[in-house]
Structures are given as C-alpha cells and as structure tokens.
C-alpha cells in the first residue's frame, strides 16, 4: 500500500513537472508570451502616390511601440512617432512621444488573442495608434472586425502565413463621401500585426492610400519557409516540402487545427517543445539515407493515425472546437497504442498486479477529467494559458491511458495463458 501511494505521488509529480516545463518554456522563449516586458515593434508608415495625386497629402514615417510593466491584463506602452506630413509642398514634422495604458487580455490592433475566429472585437487604442488614413480625419477602429482570408505575406522580416481582418467606415470629406476599408494581417503563430493597408473607395474608384509594415522587432518568429512553421523532421525524411506526406501534415495543421482556439493554444506549446530539438534531428536525417529510410518506417504509422484524426475532425466539423478535441483524442489514443504501448507493457511486467495498474488508471482519469475542465473554462473565458495547459495535459493523459491499456491487455493475456497451461498441464 505504501509503495502504491509513493508511485501515485511520483506520477502526479511527473505530470506537474510536465505542465510547469511546458508553461515556462513558452514564457522563456518570449515568442508565445505576447507582449513581454521590453517587446519592441517598429512599423514603417506611408501613404501612397494615389492619395498624393488626389489630395496633395503625403505621410511617411515610423511608429515605434515598446511594452513594459506587462501583466496578464494590462501594460504600459510607449508610442514614439517620427516622420513628416507633406501638404502642397509644405513639410510638417510628425514627431511625438507618449505613454499609454494598453490592455493585454483582449484582441487589439497590435496583437490578437483569438486570431482565426470569424469575427473579433478589436481594441485599437488612441486613434488606432499606427494605422494611417486621410490626414485630418479621425476614425475609431475599436470595433468588430471580420476575417476575410488567410494570405501569405512577404515582408522584410520573412514570409508569414496570416489571418487577415477587415473593417469599413464611411466618412465625409472635401472630395466627397469616402468609404475606407482597413485590412490588417496577423502572423498565425505569434498573432502580431505584420502588415496593414487602407483602401479608399469613391465614385466607383478604389485605391490603396496607406500602408503599415512591421520592419524591426526583438520578437523571434518561428522559422518558416512558406508562411507556416515547417514540419522539419517529415521534410527531411521525405526529402521535400511538397511531398504528399508533408503537404498533408501542413494542411491538416494549418487549415484544421490552427483554425480553432484550442488547437492554436496546443500548437503553441507543441511548437515550443518540437522546435527545441527537431532541427538538429532533421539535419542528421537529411544527410544520411539509411536513417532517412528508418524514419520513413517510423513515421508511416503516424501519417495513417493523422489521416484518421483528420477524418474524425471532418465528422464533427459542425463545431470546430468539438472537432479538434475529438481529433486530438483519436490521435493521442492511437499514438499511445502504436508508439508508447511498450512502456505500458513494461509497467505491467514490473508491477505484476492489476490493483497497481488500476491505481494508475484512476490517477490518469482524474488528470484527464481536470484537463477537460481546463479546456472548457479556457474556451469559455478565452484564457490562453489555461487552454495551453488543458490541451497539453489532455493529450498526455489520453496517450498514457491507451498505452497503459495495451499493457494491461498484454498482462491479462499472459496471465490467462499461464493459468491455462497450469490447468492443462499440472505438475
């Protein structure tokens, strides 16, 4: 009994350490903790020749944003603007420096919390902070924005797969009634604003009149070759990013998993863990054909498992959040059976008692139930950290439960066979 209690404590400790590592690894890398103290974003702002041609107005400059005193709900934001406004050949400096209170617990114009949702209530801050529109006119951009597509954005900082959101406003002007359309594109991984543009429409004519582009930052983006994080081990194994296996993995992740709140938060933790070791392994695989062949065999069951997981997602696609949980359950269960069942067998061999195995079941079921509560609460309250922890523990607990189930079945079969032999062949 004492041994049983000690083993239960050990299992709880392992789970808690896993949670602690996942959370702190993400925070330490800064990439997923947005914003972080000292985070700096430097945007280049400019109006276009189309605006200058019609209005003789031109704006060109920079807006530097720096966050400090960051908490879970708010931060201080230093906004430093430098540039010029040129009107009819007369140049006016646009230099300013101000410190404002800025929220960190909601979707904002600078960063999102729930990117991928079809509609977001976005907080823009004073005068939209950095979005240029027609000088002399004020547009309050704090409102509901709608996602229109997920384009690939090429910028000086790299290539990004993004969520693009849109809002529209009609304003009077000396030139007639103008309909402004603001388009803002956010990196899918960090959910930081990468690029924005303002389109003005009047009398059937439309033109881009303003652009914003992130040019400098101390934020480290996840390595990307086509706008989304690479499946580096699969790419090294199959030899190409356009191989059917790699394309399937990327599309399932980007189009299905990353399109849900729970899926995005799980992938945040997964990417932090995966990219901590995968580039080194991938380089070894790519340079050794024999190892490449071995990994093709190792990954073959995983590709099949994820195809079944994708099919499960499609079955429940009436609600994407339910679908991603069911797909995660299917993938975790089968990965536990295929890849981790030897551990379950070893546990059964070592314990040699069904009572001990049952105690593991009780612990894992309790942890699994707790993870489901975290997911539900995290979804309902849009709490990123809770979703990261809940989804990670959900996957680990389901994987462990099914690996242990295989071990228990194996142990039962061995015991039955032994008893049968003793019955048929008594000494």
VOGU-3710 file (C-alpha; in Angstrom, 3 decimals, decimal comma):
1> xxxxxxxxxx> 0,000/0,000/0,000  2,820/2,403/0,904  4,535/1,629/-2,382  1,259/2,288/-4,201  0,932/5,717/-2,580  4,522/6,626/-3,407  4,016/5,651/-7,042  0,880/7,792/-7,230  2,823/10,739/-5,826  5,568/10,155/-8,380
11> xxxxxxxxxx> 3,094/10,103/-11,253  1,497/13,337/-10,045  4,957/14,895/-9,807  5,801/13,905/-13,392  2,579/15,463/-14,696  3,099/18,650/-12,682  6,683/18,966/-13,907  5,486/18,493/-17,483  2,921/21,268/-17,042  5,493/23,540/-15,396
21> xxxxxxxxxx> 8,047/22,900/-18,160  5,534/23,491/-20,962  4,343/26,770/-19,473  7,766/28,138/-18,599  9,383/27,017/-21,838  6,824/29,080/-23,716  7,337/32,090/-21,455  11,119/31,827/-21,604  11,119/31,873/-25,389  9,049/35,037/-25,415
31> xxxxxxxxxx> 7,536/34,178/-28,759  4,260/32,966/-27,352  4,059/35,391/-24,419  2,721/38,409/-26,274  3,521/41,070/-25,259  6,520/40,650/-22,984  8,436/43,250/-21,000  10,649/45,185/-23,365  8,938/43,892/-26,524  9,560/46,399/-29,307
41> xxxxxxxxxx> 7,742/46,704/-32,617  8,884/49,218/-35,219  6,389/49,886/-38,010  7,033/51,835/-41,199  4,069/54,007/-42,144  3,448/55,593/-45,506  0,685/56,920/-47,683  0,674/56,190/-51,399  1,036/58,192/-54,584  -2,676/57,686/-55,257
51> xxxxxxxxxx> -3,524/59,732/-52,169  -0,911/62,340/-53,040  -2,266/62,702/-56,577  -5,807/63,399/-55,402  -5,190/65,362/-52,190  -1,578/66,609/-52,352  -1,123/64,898/-48,972  1,756/62,581/-48,125  2,769/60,898/-44,864  5,997/58,978/-44,336
61> xxxxxxxxxx> 7,494/57,883/-41,058  7,912/55,353/-38,288  5,958/54,304/-35,237  7,913/52,541/-32,509  5,975/50,644/-29,839  7,623/49,412/-26,633  5,848/47,484/-23,883  6,779/47,441/-20,197  5,129/46,717/-16,825  3,348/43,874/-18,597
71> xxxxxxxxxx> 0,775/41,893/-16,612  -1,934/39,409/-17,565  -4,428/42,230/-18,087  -2,528/45,423/-18,919  0,768/47,048/-19,780  2,393/50,391/-20,338  3,024/51,214/-23,984  5,467/53,865/-25,150  4,485/55,133/-28,602  7,226/57,082/-30,384
81> xxxxxxxxxx> 6,372/58,519/-33,782  8,776/60,178/-36,188  8,062/61,311/-39,716  6,667/64,048/-41,907  3,374/65,245/-43,303  3,730/66,937/-46,681  0,779/69,005/-47,947  1,002/71,123/-51,099  4,782/71,028/-50,820  4,852/72,198/-47,179
91> xxxxxxxxxx> 6,543/69,752/-44,826  5,368/69,388/-41,216  7,173/67,123/-38,730  5,086/64,459/-37,027  7,326/63,686/-34,072  5,658/62,639/-30,831  6,241/60,535/-27,745  3,559/59,322/-25,361  2,943/56,598/-22,800  -0,464/54,963/-22,592
101> xxxxxxxxxx> -2,142/52,124/-20,727  -2,752/49,252/-23,103  -4,686/46,015/-22,462  -3,079/42,592/-22,797  -6,131/40,414/-22,148  -8,064/41,014/-25,361  -7,777/41,269/-29,127  -6,074/44,511/-30,090  -4,934/46,150/-33,275  -1,301/45,302/-32,428
111> xxxxxxxxxx> -1,798/41,671/-31,372  -4,671/39,215/-31,222  -5,701/36,673/-28,630  -8,245/34,790/-30,740  -6,912/35,055/-34,279  -8,709/32,702/-36,647  -12,200/33,419/-35,323  -14,545/34,802/-37,960  -15,346/37,977/-36,007  -13,318/39,769/-33,350
121> xxxxxxxxxx> -13,937/42,760/-31,111  -10,633/44,541/-31,650  -9,381/47,320/-29,394  -7,424/49,864/-31,417  -6,285/52,369/-28,792  -5,944/56,121/-29,283  -6,516/56,991/-32,951  -5,721/53,437/-33,960  -2,114/54,008/-32,848  -0,401/53,370/-36,165
131> xxxxxxxxxx> -2,912/52,885/-38,991  -2,656/55,835/-41,426  -5,780/57,182/-43,047  -6,605/60,528/-44,635  -4,797/63,176/-42,535  -7,207/65,451/-40,728  -9,884/62,782/-40,254  -10,338/60,650/-37,157  -11,545/57,050/-37,434  -12,232/54,981/-34,324
141> xxxxxxxxxx> -11,036/51,491/-35,221  -12,174/49,894/-31,944  -14,999/47,759/-33,291  -15,921/44,360/-34,744  -13,553/43,139/-37,459  -14,267/40,232/-39,811  -11,729/37,702/-41,075  -11,771/37,540/-44,865  -8,898/35,209/-45,781  -5,519/33,778/-44,749
151> xxxxxxxxxx> -2,934/35,167/-47,189  0,804/34,631/-47,329  2,569/37,927/-46,570  6,139/38,559/-47,712  7,889/41,174/-45,599  11,451/42,280/-44,768  11,250/40,020/-41,703  10,320/36,910/-43,675  7,306/35,130/-45,094  4,244/34,740/-42,901
161> xxxxxxxxxx> 1,014/32,813/-43,046  -1,544/35,274/-41,706  -5,112/35,918/-40,655  -6,453/38,979/-42,494  -9,221/41,018/-40,887  -11,286/43,829/-42,346  -13,395/46,728/-41,147  -15,077/49,531/-43,093  -16,044/53,132/-42,380  -17,773/55,811/-44,439
171> xxxxxxxxxx> -16,561/59,378/-43,868  -17,390/62,747/-45,453  -14,541/64,725/-46,959  -13,960/67,770/-49,146  -13,574/65,334/-52,025  -16,924/63,601/-51,475  -18,088/60,632/-49,394  -15,267/58,159/-48,971  -15,554/54,515/-47,915  -12,453/53,407/-46,062
181> xxxxxxxxxx> -11,592/49,723/-45,819  -8,864/48,794/-43,334  -7,182/45,402/-43,829  -4,904/44,066/-41,087  -2,838/40,861/-41,407  -1,615/38,975/-38,312  1,032/36,260/-38,122  -0,764/32,999/-37,295  1,851/31,856/-34,794  2,505/34,988/-32,718
191> xxxxxxxxxx> -0,715/36,810/-33,734  1,294/40,037/-34,116  0,292/42,635/-36,723  2,606/42,141/-39,718  1,029/44,324/-42,378  -1,971/46,623/-42,814  -3,340/48,772/-45,569  -6,122/51,293/-46,023  -8,216/51,268/-49,195  -10,318/54,299/-50,129
201> xxxxxxxxxx> -13,305/53,965/-52,461  -15,186/56,890/-54,021  -17,440/57,087/-57,053  -16,568/53,558/-58,132  -12,826/54,108/-57,896  -10,703/52,282/-55,282  -7,054/52,661/-54,365  -4,697/51,830/-51,535  -3,939/55,091/-49,738  -1,915/53,927/-46,736
211> xxxxxxxxxx> 0,354/51,073/-45,681  1,853/49,825/-42,421  4,604/47,210/-42,314  6,487/45,680/-39,403  10,171/46,279/-40,193  12,028/45,731/-36,918  11,323/43,828/-33,696  13,052/41,948/-30,885  10,395/39,232/-31,168  11,757/35,927/-32,500
221> xxxxxxxxxx> 9,470/34,339/-35,059  9,207/30,575/-35,566  11,353/29,501/-38,555  9,198/29,441/-41,673  9,771/28,776/-45,325  6,271/29,141/-46,708  4,499/31,225/-44,095  3,821/28,445/-41,626  6,201/26,534/-39,350  7,974/23,734/-41,161
231> xxxxxxxxxx> 7,408/20,054/-40,449  11,190/19,762/-40,365  11,551/16,062/-39,467  8,941/14,980/-42,018  10,514/17,242/-44,652  13,965/15,746/-44,010  12,527/12,220/-44,053  10,556/12,518/-47,296  13,083/14,827/-48,954  10,806/17,677/-49,955
241> xxxxxxxxxx> 8,280/20,148/-48,561  5,997/19,342/-51,481  5,894/15,597/-50,864  2,306/14,368/-50,309  3,017/13,372/-46,706  4,455/16,755/-45,726  1,707/18,652/-47,545  -0,951/16,622/-45,727  0,652/17,300/-42,333  0,922/21,026/-43,025
251> xxxxxxxxxx> -2,605/21,376/-44,394  -4,175/19,440/-41,519  -2,313/21,593/-39,023  -2,813/24,985/-40,709  -6,336/24,586/-42,069  -7,984/22,489/-39,347  -6,046/22,559/-36,080  -4,824/26,169/-36,255  -8,313/27,311/-37,213  -9,581/26,600/-33,680
261> xxxxxxxxxx> -8,843/28,259/-30,371  -7,954/25,014/-28,566  -5,845/23,815/-31,482  -3,840/27,043/-31,690  -3,018/27,034/-28,000  -1,965/23,381/-28,094  0,241/24,046/-31,125  1,854/26,948/-29,249  3,135/24,516/-26,608  3,861/21,791/-29,150
271> xxxxxxxxxx> 5,926/24,116/-31,349  7,931/25,322/-28,334  8,759/21,699/-27,495  9,148/20,417/-31,072  11,464/23,161/-32,341  13,717/22,781/-29,306  15,182/19,583/-30,819  13,736/18,874/-34,278  16,140/20,988/-36,408  19,132/19,005/-35,106
281> xxxxxxxxxx> 17,424/15,668/-35,748  16,287/16,807/-39,188  19,836/17,729/-40,205  21,045/14,237/-39,264  18,194/12,585/-41,180  18,705/14,692/-44,299  22,395/13,805/-44,506  22,028/10,058/-44,004  19,909/7,999/-46,458  19,868/4,961/-44,143
291> xxxxxxxxxx> 18,498/6,977/-41,234  16,051/8,551/-43,670  14,728/5,085/-44,540  14,382/4,197/-40,861  12,396/7,348/-40,161  10,071/6,627/-43,088  9,168/3,384/-41,343  8,788/5,182/-38,000  6,576/7,920/-39,456  4,419/5,611/-41,570
301> xxxxxxxxxx> 2,005/4,748/-38,707  1,882/8,417/-37,638  0,764/9,539/-41,098  -2,021/6,935/-41,007  -3,032/7,986/-37,485  -3,273/11,637/-38,509  -5,352/10,710/-41,563  -7,820/9,023/-39,174  -7,620/12,078/-36,940  -8,415/14,341/-39,910
311> xxxxxxxxxx> -11,391/12,115/-40,774  -12,580/12,411/-37,156  -12,293/16,192/-37,405  -14,470/16,134/-40,537  -17,122/14,040/-38,762  -17,533/16,716/-36,084  -16,997/19,787/-38,252  -20,408/21,183/-37,271  -18,423/22,669/-34,346  -14,710/23,166/-34,943
321> xxxxxxxxxx> -13,808/23,317/-31,239  -15,505/19,963/-30,539  -13,968/18,589/-33,733  -10,414/19,480/-32,710  -10,849/17,876/-29,277  -12,200/14,667/-30,830  -9,421/14,655/-33,426  -6,889/15,167/-30,636  -8,424/12,298/-28,686  -8,193/9,979/-31,689
331> xxxxxxxxxx> -4,582/10,955/-32,472  -3,416/10,741/-28,851  -5,091/7,380/-28,272  -3,615/5,776/-31,382  -0,155/7,286/-30,816  -0,284/5,853/-27,305  -1,183/2,417/-28,673  1,339/2,372/-31,526  4,347/4,196/-30,113  4,069/4,047/-26,320
341> xxxxxxxxxx> 2,433/0,679/-25,654  5,869/-0,916/-24,964  6,107/1,373/-21,946  2,670/0,172/-20,835  3,823/-3,416/-21,202  6,949/-2,713/-19,140  4,834/-1,111/-16,433  2,617/-4,203/-16,345  5,651/-6,501/-16,197  7,169/-4,529/-13,373
351> xxxxxxxxxx> 4,036/-4,286/-11,248  2,643/-7,790/-11,735  -0,626/-6,753/-10,110  -3,887/-5,462/-11,563  -4,542/-3,355/-8,472  -1,428/-1,309/-9,144  -2,445/-0,800/-12,776  -5,943/0,216/-11,672  -4,448/2,871/-9,395  -2,648/4,331/-12,415
361> xxxxxxxxxx> -5,940/4,363/-14,292  -7,654/6,298/-11,517  -4,905/8,895/-11,426  -4,815/9,319/-15,199  -8,605/9,541/-15,455  -8,607/12,220/-12,766  -5,942/14,158/-14,657  -7,849/13,703/-17,925  -11,045/14,989/-16,319  -9,164/18,007/-14,972
371> xxxxxxxxxx> -7,768/18,732/-18,431  -11,281/18,703/-19,903  -12,403/21,229/-17,283  -9,411/23,438/-18,199  -10,316/23,240/-21,888  -13,984/24,109/-21,300  -13,181/27,010/-18,963  -10,344/28,216/-21,199  -12,618/28,176/-24,256  -15,478/29,916/-22,434
381> xxxxxxxxxx> -13,309/32,657/-20,920  -10,720/32,836/-23,763  -7,859/32,171/-21,316  -4,837/31,235/-23,418  -2,700/29,856/-20,597  -5,477/27,593/-19,343  -6,044/26,268/-22,855  -2,326/25,639/-23,342  -2,151/23,640/-20,134  -5,509/21,914/-20,604
391> xxxxxxxxxx> -4,870/20,735/-24,165  -1,315/19,604/-23,389  -2,368/17,579/-20,351  -5,347/16,204/-22,296  -3,031/14,799/-24,969  -0,558/13,383/-22,429  -3,248/11,762/-20,295  -5,091/10,143/-23,233  -1,797/8,905/-24,665  -0,832/7,414/-21,284
401> xxxxxxxxxx> -4,250/5,829/-20,718  -4,210/3,945/-24,006  -0,564/2,915/-23,676  -1,399/1,536/-20,232  -4,479/-0,208/-21,650  -2,341/-2,153/-24,125  -0,013/-3,097/-21,280  -2,932/-4,271/-19,158  -4,370/-6,339/-22,028  -0,969/-7,887/-22,649
411> xxxxxxxxxx> -0,587/-8,680/-18,958  -4,080/-10,240/-18,861  -3,342/-12,413/-21,900  -0,035/-13,571/-20,409  -1,670/-14,407/-17,075  -4,522/-16,236/-18,799  -2,088/-18,240/-20,951  -0,006/-19,158/-17,930  -3,055/-20,230/-15,899  -4,379/-22,212/-18,858
421> xxxxxxx> -1,084/-24,086/-19,220  -1,016/-24,829/-15,484  -4,577/-26,142/-15,656  -3,943/-28,359/-18,700  -0,503/-29,491/-17,680  -0,492/-29,769/-13,871  2,725/-30,923/-12,289
//
